[in-house]
């Protein structure tokens, strides 16, 4: 697995004398899932996994890293709120690992901005924002830590290779290992005691299956009541099903899944994804006390998908759910309008969501509205519509991995202070003046909405 080329986009020196770099990283959706750590310290898994990389056009983390000798300490802002970077063990692990392999920082012309020997004198400011809900089962930690590791490594002239960088991202979030590369990416669990062979492996690039599409149905944008880390720990200790799954089911299923993806065999791919999602959530129920990530809306979506396939007479739609209630529907582009029409029929938007752009792709929404109704689906699935049960529908596809962004996408000013914070303050105006592109501004919309929700709860 090779890191994306960033020769044309590199670190630069700001007017304040700092060095700065902005990157973005995608979320990924595992279709063969890992659940449970073999070694909590190394953050290695009890089984291998494989995922689809989501196009950053729709869901991504943007991270700006600024380094300066004048900074007194490392600082971190996430979605406009400053976090305690010093007490965050996972952030510190990523920082320490990158710094131990730092080289010369160079700009686009190859000029040295920071020599390797100078790095111990530098501290960093990290400003990061998601353009999708955080900690709601949409792999926000995967995108976030992949962006953090990639930004730090690129800025610091990282002297290791792509496989080593993936082990560093893994120390932040296990699933982050799969967000560095694009397309279809496996996380090989590895066998070595030091975790050095627990690395990412690109199975297929982003352009391998252009017909593959994804609909993400946001059932809840609230933070999970049981975090993935806590849930995994309890499941490993108490679920016999989880141990059986990791040892006896996943290895064969993983081989079948990779073969299906490479062959573009949608029926096999979608069926395996659904079976693995269901078994993952079965292990959560087998945990003591049980963990409930799915809700009634999630289960209704599952029923709708099976009814959709029964009505079609073949597998045209698949689903997978990570550790949360939000559904990820898998389909081929030719069936996108019909699939979205089914979603709109059974899970129409609330009035507020309809006014705010319920479906992210307006053209596909129009095609879905024009799609003829399927009487066979209505007969197979007589559930009444549930307005407002789904908050948002993202229409997306497979995309590339982490990459460097142009300076116009920056989230911090030249002194490393955030251009916007959740309270509307920061080193610049709320919208960053002319310095932010539309995708970055969209990410900051999420910050503003989070601040409003917080204020309304007080």
VEXDREN-2710 file (C-alpha; in Angstrom, 1 decimal):
% VEXDREN-2710
k/r/px/py/pz
1/UNK/0.0/0.0/0.0
2/UNK/1.4/3.3/-1.0
3/UNK/0.6/6.7/0.4
4/UNK/-1.1/9.2/-1.9
5/UNK/1.3/11.4/-3.8
6/UNK/1.3/15.0/-2.5
7/UNK/4.2/16.4/-4.5
8/UNK/2.2/19.4/-5.7
9/UNK/0.8/20.2/-2.2
10/UNK/3.2/20.5/0.7
11/UNK/3.8/22.3/4.0
12/UNK/4.3/26.1/3.8
13/UNK/5.5/28.9/6.1
14/UNK/2.9/31.3/7.4
15/UNK/3.2/35.0/7.9
16/UNK/3.7/34.3/11.6
17/UNK/6.7/32.2/10.9
18/UNK/5.0/28.8/11.7
19/UNK/4.9/25.9/9.3
20/UNK/1.4/24.6/8.4
21/UNK/-0.4/21.9/6.5
22/UNK/-4.0/20.9/5.9
23/UNK/-5.2/17.4/5.0
24/UNK/-8.5/15.6/4.7
25/UNK/-9.3/12.0/5.4
26/UNK/-12.4/9.8/4.7
27/UNK/-14.6/7.7/6.8
28/UNK/-14.7/4.0/6.0
29/UNK/-17.5/1.5/6.4
30/UNK/-16.4/-2.0/7.4
31/UNK/-18.2/-4.8/5.5
32/UNK/-16.4/-7.5/7.5
33/UNK/-16.1/-6.0/10.9
34/UNK/-13.6/-6.2/13.7
35/UNK/-14.9/-6.1/17.3
36/UNK/-12.4/-6.6/20.1
37/UNK/-8.8/-6.0/20.8
38/UNK/-6.1/-8.6/21.0
39/UNK/-3.8/-6.1/22.8
40/UNK/-5.3/-2.9/24.1
41/UNK/-1.9/-1.2/24.5
42/UNK/-1.0/-1.9/20.8
43/UNK/-4.6/-1.5/19.6
44/UNK/-4.4/-4.7/17.6
45/UNK/-7.6/-6.6/16.7
46/UNK/-8.8/-10.1/17.5
47/UNK/-9.7/-10.6/13.8
48/UNK/-8.9/-9.0/10.4
49/UNK/-11.5/-6.8/8.7
50/UNK/-12.1/-5.0/5.4
51/UNK/-13.9/-1.8/4.5
52/UNK/-15.2/0.5/1.7
53/UNK/-13.7/4.0/1.7
54/UNK/-16.4/6.6/1.5
55/UNK/-15.9/9.5/-0.9
56/UNK/-14.6/12.6/0.8
57/UNK/-16.9/14.7/-1.3
58/UNK/-19.6/13.7/1.2
59/UNK/-18.0/12.7/4.5
60/UNK/-14.6/13.6/5.7
61/UNK/-12.4/15.1/8.5
62/UNK/-10.4/18.2/7.6
63/UNK/-7.3/18.8/9.8
64/UNK/-4.9/21.6/9.9
65/UNK/-1.6/21.2/11.8
66/UNK/0.6/24.2/12.6
67/UNK/4.0/23.8/14.1
68/UNK/6.1/26.6/15.8
69/UNK/8.9/27.1/18.2
70/UNK/6.8/29.7/19.9
71/UNK/4.0/27.4/21.0
72/UNK/4.2/26.5/24.7
73/UNK/2.4/23.2/24.4
74/UNK/0.6/20.9/22.0
75/UNK/-3.1/22.0/21.6
76/UNK/-6.1/20.4/19.9
77/UNK/-9.5/21.7/18.7
78/UNK/-12.1/19.2/17.6
79/UNK/-15.3/20.6/15.9
80/UNK/-14.6/24.1/17.4
81/UNK/-14.0/22.9/21.0
82/UNK/-10.6/22.7/22.6
83/UNK/-9.7/19.3/23.9
84/UNK/-7.1/18.5/26.6
85/UNK/-4.4/17.2/24.2
86/UNK/-1.9/16.4/27.1
87/UNK/-4.3/14.0/28.8
88/UNK/-5.5/12.3/25.6
89/UNK/-3.3/9.1/25.6
90/UNK/-4.3/8.2/22.0
91/UNK/-3.4/11.7/20.6
92/UNK/-0.1/11.6/22.6
93/UNK/0.7/8.1/21.2
94/UNK/0.3/9.3/17.6
95/UNK/2.3/12.5/18.3
96/UNK/5.2/10.6/19.9
97/UNK/5.3/7.9/17.2
98/UNK/5.5/10.5/14.3
99/UNK/8.0/12.6/16.1
100/UNK/10.3/9.6/16.6
101/UNK/10.4/9.2/12.8
102/UNK/10.5/12.8/11.8
103/UNK/12.8/14.0/9.0
104/UNK/13.1/17.4/7.3
105/UNK/10.0/19.3/6.6
106/UNK/10.1/20.7/3.0
107/UNK/7.9/22.9/0.9
108/UNK/6.7/22.3/-2.6
109/UNK/10.0/23.5/-4.1
110/UNK/12.0/21.1/-1.9
111/UNK/13.4/23.9/0.4
112/UNK/13.8/22.8/4.0
113/UNK/11.4/24.5/6.3
114/UNK/12.3/22.6/9.5
115/UNK/15.5/20.5/9.7
116/UNK/15.2/17.1/11.4
117/UNK/17.4/18.2/14.3
118/UNK/15.1/21.2/15.0
119/UNK/11.8/19.3/15.6
120/UNK/12.3/18.8/19.4
121/UNK/12.0/22.6/19.7
122/UNK/8.5/22.6/18.1
123/UNK/5.0/22.1/19.4
124/UNK/1.9/21.8/17.3
125/UNK/-1.6/23.2/17.2
126/UNK/-4.2/20.8/15.6
127/UNK/-7.6/22.1/14.4
128/UNK/-9.9/19.4/13.1
129/UNK/-13.5/19.4/12.0
130/UNK/-15.9/16.7/10.7
131/UNK/-18.7/17.5/8.1
132/UNK/-20.8/14.7/9.6
133/UNK/-22.0/13.6/13.1
134/UNK/-19.3/12.7/15.5
135/UNK/-19.4/9.5/17.7
136/UNK/-22.7/8.4/16.1
137/UNK/-21.5/5.2/14.4
138/UNK/-20.2/6.8/11.2
139/UNK/-16.5/6.1/11.8
140/UNK/-15.7/9.7/12.8
141/UNK/-12.8/8.4/15.0
142/UNK/-11.4/6.5/12.0
143/UNK/-11.4/9.6/9.8
144/UNK/-10.2/11.8/12.6
145/UNK/-7.1/9.8/13.6
146/UNK/-6.2/9.0/10.0
147/UNK/-6.2/12.7/9.3
148/UNK/-4.2/13.4/12.4
149/UNK/-1.6/10.8/11.7
150/UNK/-1.3/11.7/8.0
151/UNK/-1.1/15.5/8.6
152/UNK/1.6/15.1/11.3
153/UNK/3.6/12.6/9.2
154/UNK/3.5/14.7/6.1
155/UNK/4.4/17.9/8.0
156/UNK/7.2/16.2/9.9
157/UNK/8.8/14.6/6.8
158/UNK/8.0/11.1/8.2
159/UNK/10.8/8.7/7.3
160/UNK/8.8/5.5/7.6
161/UNK/6.6/3.9/4.9
162/UNK/2.9/3.6/4.4
163/UNK/2.6/0.3/6.4
164/UNK/4.4/1.9/9.4
165/UNK/2.2/5.0/9.2
166/UNK/-0.9/2.8/9.3
167/UNK/0.4/1.2/12.6
168/UNK/0.6/4.8/14.0
169/UNK/-2.9/5.7/12.9
170/UNK/-4.0/2.5/14.5
171/UNK/-2.8/3.7/17.9
172/UNK/-5.3/6.5/17.7
173/UNK/-8.3/4.4/16.4
174/UNK/-8.1/0.9/15.1
175/UNK/-10.4/1.6/12.1
176/UNK/-8.2/4.7/11.2
177/UNK/-5.8/2.2/9.7
178/UNK/-8.3/1.7/6.9
179/UNK/-8.9/5.4/6.2
180/UNK/-5.4/6.2/5.0
181/UNK/-5.9/4.4/1.6
182/UNK/-8.8/4.6/-0.7
183/UNK/-11.0/2.0/-2.4
184/UNK/-11.4/-1.3/-0.6
185/UNK/-9.0/-1.7/2.3
186/UNK/-8.2/-4.6/4.6
187/UNK/-6.7/-4.5/8.1
188/UNK/-4.7/-7.6/8.5
189/UNK/-4.7/-8.5/12.2
190/UNK/-1.1/-9.7/12.3
191/UNK/0.6/-12.2/14.5
192/UNK/3.7/-10.6/15.8
193/UNK/3.9/-9.7/19.5
194/UNK/5.0/-6.1/18.8
195/UNK/2.0/-5.5/16.4
196/UNK/4.3/-4.5/13.6
197/UNK/2.5/-6.7/11.1
198/UNK/-1.0/-5.5/12.0
199/UNK/-1.2/-3.1/9.0
200/UNK/-3.5/-1.9/6.3
201/UNK/-3.6/-3.5/2.9
202/UNK/-5.3/-2.0/-0.2
203/UNK/-7.3/-4.7/-1.8
204/UNK/-8.6/-2.6/-4.7
205/UNK/-8.2/1.1/-5.6
206/UNK/-11.1/3.6/-5.5
207/UNK/-11.8/3.3/-9.3
208/UNK/-12.1/-0.5/-9.3
209/UNK/-15.9/-0.6/-9.0
210/UNK/-17.3/2.7/-10.2
211/UNK/-20.9/1.4/-10.3
212/UNK/-20.9/0.8/-6.5
213/UNK/-22.9/3.3/-4.6
214/UNK/-23.7/4.0/-0.9
215/UNK/-26.7/5.5/0.8
216/UNK/-26.1/6.5/4.4
217/UNK/-29.2/6.9/6.4
218/UNK/-28.6/9.0/9.6
219/UNK/-31.0/7.6/12.1
220/UNK/-29.4/9.4/15.0
221/UNK/-26.6/12.1/15.2
222/UNK/-26.4/11.7/19.0
223/UNK/-23.2/10.4/20.7
224/UNK/-23.4/6.6/21.5
225/UNK/-24.2/5.7/25.1
226/UNK/-21.6/2.9/24.9
227/UNK/-18.4/3.8/23.1
228/UNK/-16.8/1.3/20.7
229/UNK/-13.8/1.0/23.0
230/UNK/-15.9/0.2/26.1
231/UNK/-18.2/-2.1/24.1
232/UNK/-15.3/-4.1/22.7
233/UNK/-13.7/-4.6/26.1
234/UNK/-16.9/-6.0/27.6
235/UNK/-17.6/-8.2/24.6
236/UNK/-14.2/-9.8/24.6
237/UNK/-14.6/-10.6/28.3
238/UNK/-18.2/-11.9/28.2
239/UNK/-19.2/-13.1/24.7
240/UNK/-18.5/-16.7/23.7
241/UNK/-20.0/-15.9/20.3
242/UNK/-17.5/-13.2/19.7
243/UNK/-14.6/-15.6/20.2
244/UNK/-16.1/-18.2/17.9
245/UNK/-16.8/-15.5/15.3
246/UNK/-13.2/-14.3/15.3
247/UNK/-11.7/-17.8/15.1
248/UNK/-14.1/-19.8/13.0
249/UNK/-16.2/-17.4/10.8
250/UNK/-14.3/-14.3/9.9
251/UNK/-11.3/-15.8/8.1
252/UNK/-13.3/-17.7/5.4
253/UNK/-15.8/-14.8/5.2
254/UNK/-13.0/-12.3/4.6
255/UNK/-11.6/-14.3/1.8
256/UNK/-15.0/-14.6/0.2
257/UNK/-15.7/-10.9/0.6
258/UNK/-12.4/-9.9/-1.0
259/UNK/-13.0/-12.2/-3.9
260/UNK/-16.6/-10.8/-4.4
261/UNK/-15.3/-7.3/-4.4
262/UNK/-12.5/-8.0/-6.9
263/UNK/-15.0/-9.8/-9.2
264/UNK/-17.6/-7.0/-8.7
265/UNK/-20.1/-9.7/-7.7
266/UNK/-22.7/-7.5/-6.1
267/UNK/-25.0/-10.3/-4.9
268/UNK/-22.2/-12.1/-3.0
269/UNK/-20.8/-8.8/-1.8
270/UNK/-24.1/-7.5/-0.4
271/UNK/-25.1/-10.8/1.1
272/UNK/-21.8/-11.2/3.0
273/UNK/-22.0/-7.6/4.2
274/UNK/-25.5/-8.2/5.6
275/UNK/-24.6/-11.5/7.2
276/UNK/-21.6/-10.0/8.9
277/UNK/-23.4/-6.9/10.1
278/UNK/-26.1/-9.1/11.7
279/UNK/-23.5/-11.4/13.3
280/UNK/-21.6/-8.4/14.7
281/UNK/-24.7/-7.1/16.4
282/UNK/-25.6/-10.6/17.6
283/UNK/-22.2/-10.5/19.5
284/UNK/-23.3/-7.2/21.0
285/UNK/-26.5/-8.9/22.3
286/UNK/-24.4/-11.9/23.5
287/UNK/-22.3/-9.5/25.6
288/UNK/-23.2/-9.2/29.3
289/UNK/-24.8/-6.9/29.9
290/UNK/-26.0/-6.7/26.3
291/UNK/-25.2/-3.7/24.1
292/UNK/-27.9/-2.2/21.9
293/UNK/-26.6/-0.2/19.0
294/UNK/-29.5/-0.7/16.7
295/UNK/-32.9/0.8/17.4
296/UNK/-36.4/0.2/16.0
297/UNK/-35.8/2.4/13.0
298/UNK/-32.6/0.4/12.2
299/UNK/-34.5/-2.8/12.3
300/UNK/-37.3/-1.4/10.1
301/UNK/-34.6/-0.4/7.5
302/UNK/-33.3/-4.0/7.6
303/UNK/-36.8/-5.3/6.9
304/UNK/-37.3/-2.8/4.1
305/UNK/-34.0/-4.0/2.4
306/UNK/-35.0/-7.6/2.4
307/UNK/-38.5/-6.7/1.1
308/UNK/-36.9/-4.6/-1.6
309/UNK/-34.8/-7.6/-2.7
310/UNK/-37.7/-10.0/-2.5
311/UNK/-39.8/-7.6/-4.7
312/UNK/-36.9/-7.4/-7.2
313/UNK/-36.3/-11.1/-7.3
314/UNK/-32.6/-10.7/-6.7
315/UNK/-30.2/-9.0/-4.3
316/UNK/-30.1/-5.3/-5.4
317/UNK/-29.6/-3.7/-2.0
318/UNK/-27.4/-4.6/1.0
319/UNK/-26.9/-3.0/4.4
320/UNK/-24.4/-2.8/7.1
321/UNK/-24.4/-1.1/10.5
322/UNK/-21.4/-0.2/12.5
323/UNK/-21.6/0.5/16.3
324/UNK/-24.6/2.8/16.0
325/UNK/-28.1/2.9/14.6
326/UNK/-27.2/4.5/11.3
327/UNK/-27.7/2.4/8.2
328/UNK/-25.2/2.1/5.3
329/UNK/-27.0/0.8/2.2
330/UNK/-24.9/-0.8/-0.6
331/UNK/-26.2/-0.8/-4.2
332/UNK/-25.2/-0.5/-7.8
333/UNK/-25.7/2.9/-9.5
334/UNK/-28.4/1.6/-11.8
335/UNK/-30.7/0.9/-8.8
336/UNK/-30.0/4.1/-6.9
337/UNK/-33.2/5.9/-7.9
338/UNK/-35.4/2.9/-7.0
339/UNK/-33.6/2.3/-3.7
340/UNK/-33.8/6.0/-2.7
341/UNK/-37.5/6.0/-3.7
342/UNK/-38.1/3.1/-1.3
343/UNK/-36.3/5.1/1.5
344/UNK/-38.4/8.2/0.8
345/UNK/-41.6/6.2/0.8
346/UNK/-41.0/4.5/4.1
347/UNK/-38.8/7.1/5.8
348/UNK/-39.9/10.5/4.5
349/UNK/-38.2/13.6/6.0
350/UNK/-39.7/15.8/8.7
351/UNK/-40.7/19.2/7.5
352/UNK/-37.5/20.7/8.9
353/UNK/-35.3/18.1/7.2
354/UNK/-37.1/18.5/3.9
355/UNK/-36.4/22.2/4.0
356/UNK/-32.8/21.7/4.9
357/UNK/-31.9/19.3/2.1
358/UNK/-32.9/15.8/3.3
359/UNK/-31.1/14.0/0.5
360/UNK/-27.5/15.2/-0.2
361/UNK/-27.8/14.6/-4.0
362/UNK/-30.6/16.8/-5.4
363/UNK/-30.5/15.1/-8.9
364/UNK/-30.8/11.6/-7.4
365/UNK/-33.7/12.8/-5.2
366/UNK/-35.5/14.1/-8.3
367/UNK/-34.9/10.8/-10.1
368/UNK/-36.2/8.9/-7.0
369/UNK/-39.3/11.1/-6.9
370/UNK/-40.0/10.3/-10.6
371/UNK/-39.4/6.5/-10.2
372/UNK/-42.6/4.5/-10.6
373/UNK/-43.9/2.8/-7.4
374/UNK/-43.2/-0.9/-7.1
375/UNK/-46.4/-2.7/-6.0
376/UNK/-44.5/-5.8/-5.2
377/UNK/-42.5/-3.9/-2.6
378/UNK/-45.7/-2.4/-1.0
379/UNK/-47.1/-6.0/-0.7
380/UNK/-43.9/-7.4/0.8
381/UNK/-43.4/-4.5/3.2
382/UNK/-46.7/-3.0/4.4
383/UNK/-45.1/-0.8/7.0
384/UNK/-46.6/2.7/7.3
385/UNK/-44.3/5.7/6.6
386/UNK/-42.3/7.0/9.5
387/UNK/-41.7/10.7/8.9
388/UNK/-38.6/12.1/10.6
389/UNK/-37.3/8.7/11.6
390/UNK/-34.3/9.2/9.4
391/UNK/-32.6/12.6/9.8
392/UNK/-30.5/12.8/6.7
393/UNK/-29.6/10.7/3.6
394/UNK/-26.1/10.9/2.2
395/UNK/-25.7/9.7/-1.4
396/UNK/-22.1/8.8/-2.0
397/UNK/-19.7/6.2/-3.5
398/UNK/-16.2/4.8/-3.1
399/UNK/-13.4/7.4/-2.9
400/UNK/-9.7/8.0/-2.3
401/UNK/-7.8/8.0/1.0
402/UNK/-6.1/10.8/3.0
403/UNK/-4.5/13.6/1.0
404/UNK/-3.1/17.1/1.4
405/UNK/-5.4/20.0/0.7
406/UNK/-4.5/23.4/-0.8
407/UNK/-3.9/26.3/1.6
408/UNK/-7.4/27.7/0.8
409/UNK/-8.9/24.8/2.8
410/UNK/-7.1/25.8/6.0
411/UNK/-8.9/25.7/9.4
412/UNK/-6.4/27.8/11.4
413/UNK/-4.8/31.2/11.0
414/UNK/-1.1/31.7/10.5
415/UNK/-0.5/31.4/14.3
416/UNK/-2.3/28.1/14.5
417/UNK/-5.5/29.4/16.1
418/UNK/-8.8/28.1/14.8
419/UNK/-10.6/30.3/12.4
420/UNK/-13.8/29.4/14.1
421/UNK/-14.8/27.9/17.4
422/UNK/-18.1/26.5/18.7
423/UNK/-18.8/29.8/20.5
424/UNK/-18.3/31.8/17.4
425/UNK/-14.9/33.1/18.5
426/UNK/-11.4/32.0/17.3
427/UNK/-8.5/33.4/15.4
428/UNK/-10.7/34.8/12.7
429/UNK/-14.3/35.3/11.7
430/UNK/-16.8/32.5/12.1
431/UNK/-16.7/31.6/8.4
432/UNK/-13.0/32.2/8.0
433/UNK/-13.5/35.2/5.6
434/UNK/-12.2/34.4/2.1
435/UNK/-9.8/31.7/3.3
436/UNK/-12.1/28.7/3.5
437/UNK/-13.5/26.8/0.5
438/UNK/-17.1/25.6/0.4
439/UNK/-16.3/22.1/1.8
440/UNK/-14.4/23.6/4.8
441/UNK/-17.3/26.1/5.3
442/UNK/-19.7/23.1/5.2
443/UNK/-17.7/21.5/8.0
444/UNK/-18.0/24.7/10.0
445/UNK/-21.7/24.6/9.6
446/UNK/-21.7/21.5/11.7
447/UNK/-19.7/23.4/14.4
448/UNK/-22.3/26.2/14.4
449/UNK/-25.2/23.7/14.7
450/UNK/-23.5/21.9/17.5
451/UNK/-23.1/25.2/19.3
452/UNK/-26.8/26.0/18.8
453/UNK/-27.9/22.6/20.1
454/UNK/-25.6/23.0/23.1
455/UNK/-27.1/26.4/23.9
456/UNK/-30.6/25.2/23.6
457/UNK/-30.0/22.4/26.1
458/UNK/-28.7/24.9/28.7
END
